[in-house]
Amino acid sequence: MISGIQAEGELGRRIRDMGLIVGAEVRVVGRAPLKDPVALRLKGFTLSLRNNEADYIAVSPL
């Protein structure tokens, strides 16, 4: 579950527009061979996110 978003400005808005908001349940479903990007599953769809963007998202286990 997402517990916080530390990104601000344009990046913060972009992250929230993708559905990554506090309280959303998210699951890592895959990684590229070089570990970047990461595939996340939330709300019935899969989202690919670069590690430097994912670093701004705090999660807590369910």
N, C-alpha and C positions, 0 to 999 in steps of 0.2 A: 504494500500500500504506500502511496506517495505521502510523505509526512511534511515536505516542504520544498519550495522552489526558491533558490537563491539568485537566479538570474533576474536582471532588471532590464528596462528599456526594450529595444526591439527584440532581443533574444528571449527575454522573459515573456513578451507578448506572443512570440512565435511558438514557444513551448506550450503555453496555455491554449493557444488556438488549435494545437494538435490533440487536445484532450488530456494533456498531462497536467492535472490539477490536484491540489491537496485532497486526499481522501479517495482518489481513484485507485482501483486495484490494477496492478501491472505485473506481468511475468516475463522474464527473459526467456525467449524461445530459441535463440540462436546467435552466433557470432560469426563474423567473416574469418577466413583463415588467418589473417594478421590481427585479429581481435578488434577491428574497427571497420565498419560500424557494428552496432548491436541491434538485434531484432527484438522488439517488445510486443507483447500481446495485451491489448486492453479493449474493453467494450466491444468485443466482436471483430476487431480488425488488428492487423499486424503493422507495426510502425518501425521504420529503420531510423536509428539515431546515431550520430557520431559520438564518440566517447567524450570529446571536448564539450559537447552540448549536454550529454548525460551527467557529466560531473556536477552540474548545477542542481540536480534532482536528488533530494534526500528521500530514502525509502526506509520502511520498517517492516519486518516480517509479520505475516498474519498468524 
